Each structure stands twice: as C-alpha cells, then as structure tokens.
Amino acid sequence: MYRLVPKDYGKIHNILEESFKTPTFAFAIANHIIQGSIYINDIVNPSSGFLRTASGIYHVFGKANDLVFNKDFYSYFIEKIYRKENRFTVFTPSTEWESFFDDVFKPYVQKMRRSKYRFVSSAFHPKYKLSNSYNLKTFTPNTLRKSDNFNESYILEYWGTEDNFNKNGLGVCIMDRKNIVAECISIFHSGKTAEIDIITNPNYRGKGLGTIVGQEFIKQCLVKNVLPAWDCDINNESSKVLAHKLGFSNEEHYALYVLK
C-alpha cells in the first residue's frame, strides 16, 4: 500500500469518475479543496485504494479484489484506527466492496443504507414567494457566526478552516429579523459538485422554507456551473420528498459503515 503525495492525486481521478456513487468529498480531496490522505495499491497504475478526510470519513474505490491491498487496509485499520480514533465512517461504491466489509469488518462496524440522487435540471422549477417578514441572504463570515447548525465545529469538521469554506463553499439562509430560521450550505464542494445540507429551525417547519433555501442554493450552483448533489439515509422520507421537489431523481443505493 502506497500513500500518494498531493502532486500525484490526479492519478486516481479516472477511477473516482467511474462510479456515480463516489462521494463529493472524495473529489474535494483529489482536487485539493479539503485536506485528506490517499492510499493506493500500485504507485504507477493504481486500481484500488482508499482516501480519508482529516475528520475520519473514508471512501474505498476501484477494484475490491486486490487481496494484498485489502489485507493492508485491514492492518491499517487495526493499527491506526481501532480504539485510537473516534470516527471511522466508510462510503462504498459497489456490492463487491460491501461484501469485503461485511466479511472482514463485521465485528467492528455497523452497516447503513444510503440513497444518492441525480440532479435533473429539467425537473427544477424554482418558483416561490417569500413573506416580507423574511430575508433571503447568501452566507457570509458573519452569517456563519450566527448559525446554530453550521457553526464553527461543523465547518472545522468538514472544511478544516472557516477561511476554506468562505473561499470554496456555498450557502444561503432565510432570516426572521436577526435569527436564521432555514439554511442550506455545501457540506462538501469538489469544484464541480456541491453536496447539499439543509436545516430548518423546528419552530419554522411546515412553511416551505427548506424548499426555498434549497432552490436558491441550486440557482447559485447553476450560475457557477456547479452540479448540486443530494445524499441521505435510505429511511429519511422527508429528505427524499424534498429531494424530488428540488429536481433530484434516479435514486441509487449504497452502503455506509460506521464504528460500532
């Protein structure tokens, strides 16, 4: 197993692009937008590998049948992760990788099912009327400091620094006077794709505010020639309903593994 140096991250682009299920954060690391590490099975012609964010989110990619690499990955987990780090969250792109984790990691991880959607621009119809009592605003450094959800700890976990989010991230919010009541930001941004994260204040739900911030976020993406992305737990029905309202369809499933 070899660790790539940042200047060689381009070696895995083709492998990542082979699967629709490749998460946005994987491209964000490969494109040097967020900090992370990449490990591969062959330094010249890689066909298998994994990458991780600084906060412990992983993605395995390529072929799942390299037994030597799989053994090295398991050893890496036992030596560096198990009982040493609090987070080991792994996104898988294929049933072959699922089988590997089901067989080898079963004592250590819990399996979850996720849904990933494709954005269909022809199904996106941004029509809304916002009450005069609300203000729709783009996220700024000042907005971040007012957010209860997308706060400093959130930004540090997924973006590394506030400056990095302000430079590369996207976000919009609805304010009721001085309070943020609905907000939508890019939990990850690869440079070409922005993955959506939406939260509405419980006291303001049922008013369509989540749909409005989602529509405005997507409009900003399209202006910047960025593809919006939607991903959620397979049992999150409210998230699925909102996804369809915002123009996402063609649902595909994959497995996610977290530490027990």
N, C-alpha and C positions, 0 to 999 in steps of 0.2 A: 504494500500500500504506500502511495506517494502523496505528499502534500504539495499542491500546486502553489507556486509563487504568484502573486497578483498579476504580473505581466503576462502570465500564461492562462489566465481564466478563460480566454477565448477558445481554448481547446475543447471546452465542454458545451459550447453554445449549440452546436448541431444536435447533440444528444438531448439537451433540455427541450429543444424545439420539436423533437419527435413526438412528445406526448402533450395532449391538451391538458392533462392533469398536473403538469408541472406547476407548482405554486408560484405566485408572483415574487415572493421573497427570494426564490432560487435565482431568478433573473436579476433581482436587485443586487444580490451578492456578486454574481458573474459580471454585472455591469458597473461594479464598484460604487454603487449608490449607498449601500449599507455595509457595515463590517461583517466579515464572516470568514470561514475556512472551507477549503475544498480539498477532498481526498479522492484519488483515482487509483485504478488498478494497474495502469500502464502509462508511463510518463510520455511515451511517444504517440501511441494510438489508444487512448482510453476508451473503454467500452462499458465500464461500470464505475460507480462512485457514490459519494455522499457529500453533502455540504451542510453546514450549520451556521446559524446566526450566533452572535455573541451571547444571546439570551437563552440558547439551548433549544432552538427549533431546527429540526433536521429534515432533509429530503434525500431519499435514495434515488438514483437514476441509472438509466442504461439497463444492461442485461443483469438478471438476478441469478445467473447460473455459474458465475465465477466462484468456485468453491474456495480458492485460496483467498480471494478478496473478502468473501463473506466471513471466513474464519478470522481474518484480520479485523474486520469491522466488529465482530463479536468480542474479540480481545480488547479492542479499543474501548468498547462499552464497559467491560468488566474492570479494566484498569483505570480508566479516566472518568467514567460517568457514574456507575453504580455505587450508591452510598457516598458519593463525593459531590454530586451536583443535584440541585433540587428539581431541575427540569430536563426531560428527555422526551420531546414531542416530535414524532416522525411522520412525515407525509409520504405515502407510497403511490407510485404511478401505475401499478399493474397487479394483476392477480398473482403473478409469479413472485413479486416482492411480498405480497400479503402472505403467501404460503411460507416464505422464509421466516417472516416474523412470527407467524402462527406456530411454527415448529420450534424455532430456536429461542425466541424471546418470550415465549408464553409465561414462564414463571415470573417475569419482571414487568410486563406491560399489560395494559388494558386496551382492547380494540374498540374503536368507534367508527361509525359510518358517516361520511360527509357527502354533500351534494355540491357540484360545481356546475355553473351555468355559462352559456354563451350569450353575449350581447347581440341582439338583432336590431339594428338601427331602424329598420322599417316598422318595428313594433314600439318604438319610443315616441310618445306623444306628450311633450311637456306642456300641459295646459293646467294652469292653476290660478287662483285668485287669493292673495294673501290679505287677511284683515289688516286694516290700518293700525291696529294696536300692536302689530308685529313688525320687526325689521329683519330683512334677509341680508346677511353680511358674509363676506369672504373672511376666512380665518387669517388672523394676523398674530404676531407675537403677543400682543395684548389680549387677543381672544383666547389664546392658549392658557394664559394665566387665569382666565375667568372660568375655564371649563372644569367641571367636576369629574368628567369622564375621561376626556382626552387630555389629561393633566401631565405634569412633569414625569411621573413614574411610568405612565403609558408611553410617552414619547421616548424616554430613555430605553425602555424595554424593546421597542420595535424600530426605533430610528437611531439610537445611540446618543444623539445630541439634539437639542432644540434647534440649533442652527441648521443641522442637516434637514430636519423637517421643513423649516422655513424656506430653505433653498430648493428642496426637491419634492416636498409633499403638496397635497391639495386639501382644502377644507372649506366648508360653508356651514353657516349656522343661522337659526332663527332666534331672535331675541325678543323677549317681552320686557320692555323697558331696559333694565340693566342685567337681566337674567337670561342665560342661554336656556332655551326650552327644547330645542331639537338641533342636532348637529351631525354632520357627515364628513368624515375625513378619509384619506388614503392610509389604511393601516400599513400598506406597503406600496411602493411605486418602483417599477423597473426601468422607467424612462420611456417605455412604450405602453405599459399597462398599469392601471391604478386599481387596487383592490379596495372595495368599499366597506366602511364600518359606520353604521348608523345607530344613534341612540336618541330616544325621545324621553324627556322628563315624564315620569309616571303620571304626574298631575295634568299633563297636556296630551295624553294619548287619546286616540279616537277622533282627532281633529284633522287627520291627514297631513300633519306637519312632517312626519318621516318621509312621506312620499315627495313632499315639496323640496326638502333639502336634498333628497336623492336625485330628483330631476335637475336641480340646479347644479349639483356636483357633476352629473353626467354631461350637462351642457358645457361646463368648463372643460371637461375632458375632451369633448369633441372639438371644441375651439382649438385646443392644443394638440389635436391629432393623437390623443391618448385613448386607448381602449379601456373602458371600465370593466371590472371583473367582480363577480359575485360568488361567494362560497359560504356554506352554512352547514350546521348539523342536519343530518337527514331527517330528524324528527322535529325540526324547528318550523312548524307550519306557518307561523306569522311571517317569518323571514322569507319563506317560499312564496307566499302571497305577494309580499312587497316586491320580490324579485320580478315576478310576472308583470306587476304594474309598471315597473321601470324598464321593461323591454328585454328581460332575460328569459331564455328558454333553453330547450335541448339539454335537459338535466343529465349529468353523468355522475356516477357514484365512485367513491374510492375509500380506502381505509386509512385511518389515522391511529397512531399508537401513542399512549401516554404512560408514564410510570404509574405502577400500582401504588 
